[in-house]
Amino acid sequence: MSNSDHLANERTLLAWIRTGIALIGFGFVIAKFVLFLHLLKPTGNTQSASIIYGEVMIILGVITILYGLYAYLAYEKDLEKGSIKPKKD
């Protein structure tokens, strides 16, 4: 396979990583939003749904990055073996 196939595979991995980092960052924003609300209006309860949603987004971001890495390594192995078949449109 050509060098451009390897480069395309790397670009795809970087896109997965970028998406995962965006999900993780958004998860932190959601989780920290409850702290901002607590500063505006102090209450005894700081546990809310936004912390749970934020944690879920962070976990989804990590899963996205791990899946991207898995897909990259699997495709790279297939490229090295030469067992990639072009998809028909």
VMD Tcl script that builds the backbone (N, CA, C; Angstrom):
set m [mol new atoms 267]
animate dup $m
set s [atomselect $m all]
$s set {name element resname resid chain x y z} {
  {N N MET 1 A 0.839 -1.183 0.000}
  {CA C MET 1 A 0.000 0.000 0.000}
  {C C MET 1 A 0.885 1.248 0.000}
  {N N SER 2 A 0.313 2.324 -0.441}
  {CA C SER 2 A 1.095 3.548 -0.591}
  {C C SER 2 A 1.207 4.305 0.727}
  {N N ASN 3 A 2.120 5.231 0.719}
  {CA C ASN 3 A 2.335 6.075 1.891}
  {C C ASN 3 A 1.098 6.910 2.200}
  {N N SER 4 A 0.347 7.272 1.180}
  {CA C SER 4 A -0.855 8.088 1.410}
  {C C SER 4 A -1.910 7.316 2.196}
  {N N ASP 5 A -1.929 5.996 2.069}
  {CA C ASP 5 A -2.864 5.197 2.872}
  {C C ASP 5 A -2.507 5.272 4.352}
  {N N HIS 6 A -1.219 5.205 4.646}
  {CA C HIS 6 A -0.778 5.310 6.042}
  {C C HIS 6 A -1.071 6.704 6.602}
  {N N LEU 7 A -0.838 7.711 5.778}
  {CA C LEU 7 A -1.105 9.081 6.226}
  {C C LEU 7 A -2.600 9.311 6.447}
  {N N ALA 8 A -3.429 8.744 5.597}
  {CA C ALA 8 A -4.881 8.867 5.771}
  {C C ALA 8 A -5.313 8.173 7.056}
  {N N ASN 9 A -4.702 7.030 7.345}
  {CA C ASN 9 A -5.016 6.317 8.579}
  {C C ASN 9 A -4.618 7.155 9.793}
  {N N GLU 10 A -3.473 7.823 9.725}
  {CA C GLU 10 A -3.042 8.686 10.829}
  {C C GLU 10 A -3.964 9.893 10.993}
  {N N ARG 11 A -4.406 10.467 9.887}
  {CA C ARG 11 A -5.351 11.597 9.970}
  {C C ARG 11 A -6.660 11.167 10.615}
  {N N THR 12 A -7.092 9.963 10.300}
  {CA C THR 12 A -8.316 9.451 10.901}
  {C C THR 12 A -8.135 9.265 12.405}
  {N N LEU 13 A -6.978 8.735 12.815}
  {CA C LEU 13 A -6.693 8.595 14.248}
  {C C LEU 13 A -6.716 9.955 14.931}
  {N N LEU 14 A -6.097 10.943 14.308}
  {CA C LEU 14 A -6.085 12.286 14.902}
  {C C LEU 14 A -7.493 12.863 15.022}
  {N N ALA 15 A -8.353 12.551 14.075}
  {CA C ALA 15 A -9.744 13.013 14.154}
  {C C ALA 15 A -10.457 12.354 15.330}
  {N N TRP 16 A -10.214 11.050 15.544}
  {CA C TRP 16 A -10.810 10.372 16.698}
  {C C TRP 16 A -10.310 10.989 17.999}
  {N N ILE 17 A -9.010 11.255 18.067}
  {CA C ILE 17 A -8.429 11.841 19.283}
  {C C ILE 17 A -8.999 13.241 19.519}
  {N N ARG 18 A -9.092 14.037 18.464}
  {CA C ARG 18 A -9.652 15.386 18.593}
  {C C ARG 18 A -11.089 15.341 19.093}
  {N N THR 19 A -11.872 14.410 18.578}
  {CA C THR 19 A -13.257 14.276 19.021}
  {C C THR 19 A -13.318 13.843 20.479}
  {N N GLY 20 A -12.465 12.895 20.863}
  {CA C GLY 20 A -12.436 12.443 22.248}
  {C C GLY 20 A -12.036 13.549 23.211}
  {N N ILE 21 A -11.054 14.342 22.833}
  {CA C ILE 21 A -10.623 15.456 23.689}
  {C C ILE 21 A -11.742 16.487 23.817}
  {N N ALA 22 A -12.463 16.732 22.729}
  {CA C ALA 22 A -13.587 17.676 22.790}
  {C C ALA 22 A -14.664 17.155 23.737}
  {N N LEU 23 A -14.962 15.864 23.683}
  {CA C LEU 23 A -15.956 15.290 24.595}
  {C C LEU 23 A -15.497 15.394 26.048}
  {N N ILE 24 A -14.225 15.119 26.290}
  {CA C ILE 24 A -13.689 15.209 27.649}
  {C C ILE 24 A -13.758 16.650 28.148}
  {N N GLY 25 A -13.362 17.590 27.307}
  {CA C GLY 25 A -13.424 19.006 27.704}
  {C C GLY 25 A -14.849 19.452 27.986}
  {N N PHE 26 A -15.769 19.038 27.141}
  {CA C PHE 26 A -17.171 19.390 27.356}
  {C C PHE 26 A -17.694 18.752 28.643}
  {N N GLY 27 A -17.235 17.544 28.930}
  {CA C GLY 27 A -17.627 16.883 30.179}
  {C C GLY 27 A -17.160 17.647 31.400}
  {N N PHE 28 A -15.919 18.168 31.345}
  {CA C PHE 28 A -15.422 18.978 32.460}
  {C C PHE 28 A -16.239 20.257 32.611}
  {N N VAL 29 A -16.600 20.876 31.513}
  {CA C VAL 29 A -17.405 22.101 31.578}
  {C C VAL 29 A -18.751 21.812 32.225}
  {N N ILE 30 A -19.382 20.730 31.825}
  {CA C ILE 30 A -20.680 20.370 32.400}
  {C C ILE 30 A -20.544 20.075 33.893}
  {N N ALA 31 A -19.517 19.310 34.272}
  {CA C ALA 31 A -19.330 18.943 35.677}
  {C C ALA 31 A -19.009 20.160 36.538}
  {N N LYS 32 A -18.246 21.097 36.006}
  {CA C LYS 32 A -17.870 22.277 36.798}
  {C C LYS 32 A -18.974 23.335 36.837}
  {N N PHE 33 A -19.946 23.206 35.967}
  {CA C PHE 33 A -21.028 24.193 35.948}
  {C C PHE 33 A -21.784 24.217 37.274}
  {N N VAL 34 A -21.931 23.073 37.914}
  {CA C VAL 34 A -22.629 23.024 39.194}
  {C C VAL 34 A -21.855 23.801 40.259}
  {N N LEU 35 A -20.524 23.810 40.168}
  {CA C LEU 35 A -19.745 24.595 41.128}
  {C C LEU 35 A -19.966 26.088 40.926}
  {N N PHE 36 A -20.092 26.497 39.665}
  {CA C PHE 36 A -20.384 27.889 39.363}
  {C C PHE 36 A -21.752 28.278 39.931}
  {N N LEU 37 A -22.731 27.409 39.747}
  {CA C LEU 37 A -24.055 27.685 40.292}
  {C C LEU 37 A -24.033 27.730 41.814}
  {N N HIS 38 A -23.200 26.893 42.421}
  {CA C HIS 38 A -23.091 26.878 43.875}
  {C C HIS 38 A -22.472 28.183 44.392}
  {N N LEU 39 A -21.571 28.773 43.617}
  {CA C LEU 39 A -20.994 30.060 44.022}
  {C C LEU 39 A -22.031 31.178 43.951}
  {N N LEU 40 A -22.899 31.098 42.957}
  {CA C LEU 40 A -23.940 32.120 42.824}
  {C C LEU 40 A -25.008 32.006 43.890}
  {N N LYS 41 A -25.379 30.783 44.191}
  {CA C LYS 41 A -26.459 30.551 45.158}
  {C C LYS 41 A -26.070 29.371 46.039}
  {N N PRO 42 A -25.386 29.646 47.143}
  {CA C PRO 42 A -24.912 28.547 47.992}
  {C C PRO 42 A -26.066 27.734 48.582}
  {N N THR 43 A -25.956 26.435 48.418}
  {CA C THR 43 A -26.898 25.503 49.035}
  {C C THR 43 A -26.080 24.380 49.639}
  {N N GLY 44 A -26.711 23.576 50.447}
  {CA C GLY 44 A -26.001 22.470 51.082}
  {C C GLY 44 A -25.705 21.329 50.126}
  {N N ASN 45 A -26.467 21.221 49.047}
  {CA C ASN 45 A -26.318 20.093 48.132}
  {C C ASN 45 A -25.559 20.522 46.877}
  {N N THR 46 A -24.358 19.973 46.680}
  {CA C THR 46 A -23.606 20.282 45.466}
  {C C THR 46 A -23.694 19.151 44.453}
  {N N GLN 47 A -24.290 18.024 44.842}
  {CA C GLN 47 A -24.442 16.896 43.918}
  {C C GLN 47 A -25.648 17.161 43.025}
  {N N SER 48 A -25.445 17.089 41.741}
  {CA C SER 48 A -26.559 17.286 40.822}
  {C C SER 48 A -26.357 16.436 39.584}
  {N N ALA 49 A -27.326 16.506 38.713}
  {CA C ALA 49 A -27.273 15.720 37.478}
  {C C ALA 49 A -26.142 16.190 36.570}
  {N N SER 50 A -25.754 17.467 36.656}
  {CA C SER 50 A -24.706 17.955 35.761}
  {C C SER 50 A -23.369 17.274 36.036}
  {N N ILE 51 A -23.105 16.905 37.280}
  {CA C ILE 51 A -21.868 16.183 37.582}
  {C C ILE 51 A -21.903 14.802 36.930}
  {N N ILE 52 A -23.045 14.140 37.025}
  {CA C ILE 52 A -23.185 12.810 36.418}
  {C C ILE 52 A -23.067 12.911 34.905}
  {N N TYR 53 A -23.742 13.880 34.289}
  {CA C TYR 53 A -23.643 14.065 32.833}
  {C C TYR 53 A -22.213 14.381 32.414}
  {N N GLY 54 A -21.541 15.196 33.193}
  {CA C GLY 54 A -20.150 15.516 32.900}
  {C C GLY 54 A -19.256 14.292 32.952}
  {N N GLU 55 A -19.456 13.459 33.977}
  {CA C GLU 55 A -18.669 12.236 34.089}
  {C C GLU 55 A -18.941 11.289 32.924}
  {N N VAL 56 A -20.190 11.210 32.498}
  {CA C VAL 56 A -20.540 10.364 31.356}
  {C C VAL 56 A -19.845 10.871 30.092}
  {N N MET 57 A -19.818 12.183 29.889}
  {CA C MET 57 A -19.153 12.753 28.716}
  {C C MET 57 A -17.650 12.475 28.751}
  {N N ILE 58 A -17.053 12.555 29.929}
  {CA C ILE 58 A -15.623 12.267 30.063}
  {C C ILE 58 A -15.353 10.807 29.721}
  {N N ILE 59 A -16.179 9.911 30.223}
  {CA C ILE 59 A -16.020 8.486 29.925}
  {C C ILE 59 A -16.206 8.223 28.433}
  {N N LEU 60 A -17.203 8.870 27.821}
  {CA C LEU 60 A -17.409 8.707 26.377}
  {C C LEU 60 A -16.206 9.212 25.584}
  {N N GLY 61 A -15.598 10.295 26.051}
  {CA C GLY 61 A -14.404 10.807 25.387}
  {C C GLY 61 A -13.250 9.826 25.437}
  {N N VAL 62 A -13.051 9.208 26.593}
  {CA C VAL 62 A -11.984 8.220 26.737}
  {C C VAL 62 A -12.274 7.005 25.847}
  {N N ILE 63 A -13.525 6.560 25.833}
  {CA C ILE 63 A -13.907 5.422 24.983}
  {C C ILE 63 A -13.682 5.760 23.507}
  {N N THR 64 A -14.000 6.978 23.115}
  {CA C THR 64 A -13.798 7.408 21.730}
  {C C THR 64 A -12.324 7.343 21.345}
  {N N ILE 65 A -11.458 7.825 22.214}
  {CA C ILE 65 A -10.024 7.788 21.937}
  {C C ILE 65 A -9.519 6.347 21.866}
  {N N LEU 66 A -9.966 5.510 22.789}
  {CA C LEU 66 A -9.531 4.115 22.774}
  {C C LEU 66 A -10.018 3.384 21.526}
  {N N TYR 67 A -11.256 3.659 21.103}
  {CA C TYR 67 A -11.759 3.033 19.884}
  {C C TYR 67 A -10.962 3.515 18.667}
  {N N GLY 68 A -10.658 4.795 18.612}
  {CA C GLY 68 A -9.869 5.328 17.509}
  {C C GLY 68 A -8.498 4.684 17.436}
  {N N LEU 69 A -7.881 4.481 18.599}
  {CA C LEU 69 A -6.580 3.827 18.637}
  {C C LEU 69 A -6.690 2.373 18.169}
  {N N TYR 70 A -7.730 1.677 18.614}
  {CA C TYR 70 A -7.946 0.293 18.191}
  {C C TYR 70 A -8.139 0.214 16.671}
  {N N ALA 71 A -8.987 1.083 16.133}
  {CA C ALA 71 A -9.256 1.067 14.700}
  {C C ALA 71 A -7.980 1.399 13.911}
  {N N TYR 72 A -7.212 2.346 14.404}
  {CA C TYR 72 A -5.952 2.709 13.747}
  {C C TYR 72 A -5.003 1.520 13.692}
  {N N LEU 73 A -4.810 0.869 14.837}
  {CA C LEU 73 A -3.865 -0.249 14.885}
  {C C LEU 73 A -4.337 -1.410 14.013}
  {N N ALA 74 A -5.632 -1.688 14.026}
  {CA C ALA 74 A -6.157 -2.778 13.197}
  {C C ALA 74 A -5.981 -2.469 11.711}
  {N N TYR 75 A -6.282 -1.261 11.306}
  {CA C TYR 75 A -6.160 -0.889 9.904}
  {C C TYR 75 A -4.696 -0.835 9.485}
  {N N GLU 76 A -3.841 -0.370 10.377}
  {CA C GLU 76 A -2.409 -0.311 10.076}
  {C C GLU 76 A -1.848 -1.721 9.877}
  {N N LYS 77 A -2.296 -2.652 10.708}
  {CA C LYS 77 A -1.857 -4.041 10.558}
  {C C LYS 77 A -2.314 -4.603 9.214}
  {N N ASP 78 A -3.552 -4.294 8.828}
  {CA C ASP 78 A -4.053 -4.752 7.530}
  {C C ASP 78 A -3.292 -4.095 6.380}
  {N N LEU 79 A -2.934 -2.836 6.542}
  {CA C LEU 79 A -2.147 -2.165 5.509}
  {C C LEU 79 A -0.783 -2.832 5.338}
  {N N GLU 80 A -0.151 -3.182 6.444}
  {CA C GLU 80 A 1.159 -3.823 6.383}
  {C C GLU 80 A 1.081 -5.193 5.715}
  {N N LYS 81 A -0.005 -5.925 5.980}
  {CA C LYS 81 A -0.177 -7.246 5.374}
  {C C LYS 81 A -0.625 -7.155 3.920}
  {N N GLY 82 A -1.160 -6.002 3.539}
  {CA C GLY 82 A -1.665 -5.845 2.179}
  {C C GLY 82 A -3.014 -6.487 1.971}
  {N N SER 83 A -3.774 -6.644 3.049}
  {CA C SER 83 A -5.070 -7.323 2.948}
  {C C SER 83 A -6.251 -6.352 2.909}
  {N N ILE 84 A -5.988 -5.103 2.583}
  {CA C ILE 84 A -7.054 -4.105 2.476}
  {C C ILE 84 A -7.678 -4.185 1.095}
  {N N LYS 85 A -8.978 -4.313 1.064}
  {CA C LYS 85 A -9.700 -4.319 -0.196}
  {C C LYS 85 A -10.454 -2.995 -0.325}
  {N N PRO 86 A -10.365 -2.349 -1.463}
  {CA C PRO 86 A -11.088 -1.088 -1.619}
  {C C PRO 86 A -12.593 -1.303 -1.519}
  {N N LYS 87 A -13.260 -0.342 -0.887}
  {CA C LYS 87 A -14.718 -0.410 -0.777}
  {C C LYS 87 A -15.345 0.016 -2.086}
  {N N LYS 88 A -16.383 -0.691 -2.474}
  {CA C LYS 88 A -17.098 -0.323 -3.689}
  {C C LYS 88 A -18.184 0.686 -3.329}
  {N N ASP 89 A -18.300 1.731 -4.116}
  {CA C ASP 89 A -19.307 2.765 -3.855}
  {C C ASP 89 A -20.627 2.396 -4.482}
}
mol reanalyze $m
mol bondsrecalc $m
mol representation Tube
mol addrep $m
